[in-house]
Amino acid sequence: MGELEGSDVNKTESSLEVVPEEHSSVLEKESDTLNTISQEPNDEQVTSIVDDDQKDHADSKETGDIDDKKDTKDSTDRDTGLAKIVAEKRLALIKAWEESEKTKAENRAYKKQSAVGLWEESRKASIEAQLKKFEENLERKKVEYVLKMKNEVAEIHQYAEEKRAIVEAQKREEFLDLEDTAAKFRSRGVAPKKFFACFNN
């Protein structure tokens, strides 16, 4: 029985020689364990083996905890990165929306300003047309009024001339009457009584 176990150990040892160096420490530990098993184990050896197994288990547990923490940290970093990317994308979308809305508002304001400008120009043109028409009417009325005044002045002058002609005609007629009367007085040799009455007084 012991010889079979020894031969198995030798086979295991020979098979371990071809294992890569990175696993050599693990294989050496297994070889030592097999050598220990091939001998008669005592209480101290059993206790040592149990302690080693517990240490290995503890080490592997600590390594697993470190790996879990590392995985958790990596996952947290990845989540943080993704959250940052999502936030940046959201901010970019908000910025694009803001710029788009500002452009729309600017276009609306431009259209309204253009409409106000067109309305202003239209109203100014209408008022200017009315003013021009009023000035034309005023000029026409002014011409008509001036002509009317000139006609009135001409009529007044004509009336005055007629009055003057009448007065002149009356004067000539009166002169003729006086000349006839004076001729009668001369022919009769009589002096006018009124004339002498004036001198007598």
C-alpha positions as CSV (number, residue, x, y, z in Angstrom):
1,M,0.0,0.0,0.0
2,G,2.8,2.4,0.9
3,E,4.7,1.5,-2.2
4,L,1.7,2.3,-4.4
5,E,1.2,5.7,-2.8
6,G,4.9,6.4,-3.2
7,S,4.7,5.5,-6.8
8,D,1.7,7.8,-7.3
9,V,3.6,10.6,-5.6
10,N,6.6,10.0,-7.9
11,K,4.3,10.1,-10.9
12,T,2.7,13.3,-9.7
13,E,6.1,14.9,-9.1
14,S,7.3,13.9,-12.6
15,S,4.1,15.3,-14.1
16,L,4.6,18.6,-12.2
17,E,8.0,19.1,-13.8
18,V,6.3,20.1,-17.1
19,V,4.0,22.7,-15.6
20,P,4.8,26.3,-16.3
21,E,6.8,28.3,-13.8
22,E,3.9,30.6,-12.9
23,H,2.1,27.5,-11.3
24,S,5.2,26.0,-9.8
25,S,4.5,27.4,-6.4
26,V,1.1,25.8,-6.3
27,L,2.5,22.5,-7.6
28,E,5.3,22.5,-5.0
29,K,2.7,23.0,-2.3
30,E,0.6,20.1,-3.6
31,S,3.8,17.9,-3.8
32,D,4.6,18.7,-0.2
33,T,1.1,17.8,0.7
34,L,1.2,14.5,-1.1
35,N,4.6,13.6,0.5
36,T,3.0,14.4,3.8
37,I,0.0,12.2,3.1
38,S,2.3,9.3,2.0
39,Q,3.9,9.3,5.5
40,E,2.1,8.4,8.7
41,P,0.5,11.7,9.8
42,N,0.7,12.7,13.4
43,D,-1.5,15.2,15.2
44,E,0.9,18.1,14.7
45,Q,1.0,17.5,11.0
46,V,-2.8,17.3,10.7
47,T,-3.1,20.5,12.7
48,S,-0.6,22.2,10.4
49,I,-2.4,21.1,7.3
50,V,-5.7,22.3,8.6
51,D,-4.1,25.7,9.6
52,D,-2.6,26.0,6.1
53,D,-5.9,25.2,4.5
54,Q,-7.6,27.8,6.7
55,K,-4.9,30.4,5.9
56,D,-5.3,29.6,2.2
57,H,-9.0,29.9,2.4
58,A,-8.7,33.2,4.3
59,D,-6.2,34.5,1.8
60,S,-8.5,33.5,-1.1
61,K,-11.4,35.1,0.7
62,E,-9.5,38.4,1.2
63,T,-8.4,38.2,-2.4
64,G,-12.0,37.7,-3.4
65,D,-13.1,40.6,-1.2
66,I,-10.5,42.8,-2.9
67,D,-11.6,41.7,-6.3
68,D,-15.2,42.4,-5.3
69,K,-14.3,45.8,-4.1
70,K,-12.3,46.4,-7.3
71,D,-15.2,45.2,-9.4
72,T,-17.6,47.5,-7.4
73,K,-15.2,50.4,-7.8
74,D,-14.9,49.8,-11.5
75,S,-18.7,49.5,-11.8
76,T,-19.1,52.7,-9.8
77,D,-16.6,54.5,-12.0
78,R,-18.4,53.2,-15.1
79,D,-21.8,54.3,-13.8
80,T,-20.3,57.7,-12.9
81,G,-18.9,58.0,-16.4
82,L,-22.2,57.0,-18.0
83,A,-24.0,59.4,-15.8
84,K,-21.6,62.2,-16.8
85,I,-22.1,61.3,-20.5
86,V,-25.9,61.3,-20.1
87,A,-25.7,64.7,-18.2
88,E,-23.5,66.2,-20.9
89,K,-25.8,64.9,-23.6
90,R,-28.8,66.3,-21.8
91,L,-27.0,69.7,-21.4
92,A,-26.1,69.6,-25.1
93,L,-29.8,69.0,-26.0
94,I,-30.9,71.8,-23.7
95,K,-28.4,74.1,-25.2
96,A,-29.5,73.2,-28.8
97,W,-33.2,73.6,-27.8
98,E,-32.3,77.0,-26.3
99,E,-30.5,78.2,-29.4
100,S,-33.3,76.9,-31.6
101,E,-36.0,78.7,-29.6
102,K,-33.9,81.9,-29.5
103,T,-33.6,81.8,-33.3
104,K,-37.4,81.3,-33.6
105,A,-38.0,84.2,-31.2
106,E,-35.6,86.4,-33.2
107,N,-37.3,85.4,-36.5
108,R,-40.7,86.2,-35.0
109,A,-39.5,89.6,-33.7
110,Y,-37.9,90.4,-37.1
111,K,-41.2,89.6,-38.8
112,K,-43.1,91.8,-36.3
113,Q,-40.6,94.6,-36.7
114,S,-40.9,94.3,-40.5
115,A,-44.7,94.5,-40.2
116,V,-44.4,97.6,-38.0
117,G,-42.0,99.2,-40.5
118,L,-44.4,98.5,-43.4
119,W,-47.3,99.8,-41.4
120,E,-45.4,103.0,-40.5
121,E,-44.3,103.6,-44.1
122,S,-47.9,103.0,-45.3
123,R,-49.4,105.4,-42.8
124,K,-46.7,108.0,-43.6
125,A,-47.4,107.7,-47.3
126,S,-51.1,108.0,-46.7
127,I,-50.7,111.1,-44.5
128,E,-48.3,112.6,-47.0
129,A,-50.7,112.0,-49.8
130,Q,-53.5,113.6,-47.8
131,L,-51.2,116.6,-47.0
132,K,-50.2,117.0,-50.6
133,K,-53.9,116.8,-51.6
134,F,-54.8,119.4,-49.0
135,E,-52.0,121.6,-50.1
136,E,-53.1,121.3,-53.7
137,N,-56.7,122.1,-52.7
138,L,-55.4,124.9,-50.6
139,E,-53.4,126.2,-53.5
140,R,-56.3,125.9,-55.8
141,K,-58.6,127.7,-53.3
142,K,-55.9,130.3,-52.8
143,V,-55.8,130.9,-56.6
144,E,-59.6,131.0,-56.7
145,Y,-59.7,133.4,-53.8
146,V,-57.0,135.7,-55.3
147,L,-58.9,135.7,-58.6
148,K,-62.1,136.5,-56.7
149,M,-60.5,139.4,-54.8
150,K,-59.0,140.7,-58.0
151,N,-62.4,140.5,-59.7
152,E,-63.9,142.4,-56.7
153,V,-61.2,145.0,-56.9
154,A,-61.9,145.4,-60.6
155,E,-65.6,145.7,-60.0
156,I,-65.0,148.3,-57.3
157,H,-62.7,150.2,-59.7
158,Q,-65.3,150.0,-62.4
159,Y,-68.0,151.2,-60.1
160,A,-65.8,154.1,-59.0
161,E,-65.1,155.0,-62.6
162,E,-68.8,155.0,-63.4
163,K,-69.5,157.2,-60.4
164,R,-66.7,159.6,-61.5
165,A,-68.1,159.6,-65.1
166,I,-71.6,160.4,-63.7
167,V,-70.2,163.2,-61.5
168,E,-68.3,164.6,-64.5
169,A,-71.3,164.4,-66.7
170,Q,-73.4,166.2,-64.1
171,K,-70.8,168.8,-63.8
172,R,-70.7,169.4,-67.6
173,E,-74.4,169.5,-67.7
174,E,-74.5,172.0,-64.9
175,F,-71.8,174.0,-66.6
176,L,-74.0,174.0,-69.8
177,D,-77.0,175.2,-67.9
178,L,-75.0,178.0,-66.2
179,E,-73.6,179.1,-69.6
180,D,-77.1,179.2,-71.1
181,T,-78.4,181.2,-68.1
182,A,-75.4,183.6,-68.4
183,A,-76.0,184.0,-72.1
184,K,-79.7,184.9,-71.4
185,F,-78.6,187.4,-68.8
186,R,-76.2,189.0,-71.2
187,S,-78.8,189.1,-73.9
188,R,-81.3,190.8,-71.6
189,G,-78.8,193.0,-69.9
190,V,-80.0,191.8,-66.6
191,A,-77.9,190.7,-63.7
192,P,-78.8,187.6,-61.7
193,K,-80.7,188.5,-58.5
194,K,-79.3,185.8,-56.3
195,F,-75.8,186.9,-57.1
196,F,-76.5,190.5,-56.2
197,A,-78.5,189.5,-53.2
198,C,-75.4,187.8,-51.9
199,F,-73.4,190.9,-52.4
200,N,-76.1,193.0,-50.7
201,N,-76.0,191.0,-47.6
